[in-house]
Amino acid sequence: MAHTIRLRGGAFTKAVQLAGFGSDYALSKAMEVNRSTVTRVRSGELQPGPAFIAGALVALSPMQFDDLFEVVHLRR
């Protein structure tokens, strides 16, 4: 069975607000990823990759992996 990682959208948005990031641009700079990557992951168009996950955990510390992301089973 295959798995992937999905962003917990509501929790991520709340963490971003609490951290004081007013835009995807400001967040992307702190995460050291492209703004378009942040926008696409937040909209569900793109699954979070290793750079996005690591950047989110650094920029949104003390949030932990399980606070921001979930592992889901892919249906075949």
C-alpha positions in Angstrom: 0.0 0.0 0.0 1.4 3.4 -1.0 1.5 6.4 1.3 2.0 10.2 1.0 2.2 13.2 3.2 -0.6 15.8 3.2 -0.7 19.2 4.7 -3.1 19.8 7.6 -4.5 23.0 6.0 -6.3 24.5 9.0 -3.6 23.8 11.5 -0.9 25.1 9.0 -2.9 28.3 8.4 -3.3 28.9 12.2 0.4 28.3 12.8 1.3 30.8 10.0 -1.0 33.4 11.5 0.3 32.8 15.1 3.9 33.1 13.8 3.1 36.5 12.3 3.6 35.8 8.6 1.3 38.1 6.7 1.7 36.6 3.3 2.9 33.5 1.4 5.9 35.6 0.3 7.0 36.3 3.8 6.4 32.7 4.8 8.3 31.4 1.7 11.3 33.5 2.6 11.4 32.1 6.1 11.0 28.5 4.7 13.6 29.1 2.0 11.3 27.8 -0.8 9.6 29.5 -3.7 6.4 31.5 -3.0 4.6 29.5 -5.7 5.5 26.3 -3.9 3.9 27.6 -0.7 0.8 28.7 -2.6 0.4 25.4 -4.5 0.9 23.2 -1.4 -1.6 25.3 0.6 -4.2 25.1 -2.2 -3.8 21.3 -2.5 -2.4 21.5 -6.0 1.0 20.1 -4.9 1.9 17.6 -2.2 4.6 18.9 0.3 8.1 17.7 -0.5 11.1 17.4 1.8 12.2 21.0 1.4 8.7 22.3 2.1 8.3 20.1 5.2 11.7 21.0 6.6 11.2 24.7 5.9 7.8 24.6 7.6 9.2 22.9 10.7 12.0 25.5 11.0 9.8 28.6 10.2 6.9 27.5 12.4 8.8 26.1 15.3 7.8 24.9 17.9 5.2 23.1 15.7 6.0 19.5 15.2 5.5 17.3 12.1 2.3 15.8 13.4 0.9 19.2 14.1 1.2 20.3 10.4 1.2 17.2 8.3 -0.5 13.8 8.2 0.5 10.5 6.5 -2.3 9.2 4.3 -2.9 5.9 2.4 -3.3 6.2 -1.3 -6.0 4.2 -2.8 -5.2 1.9 -5.8 
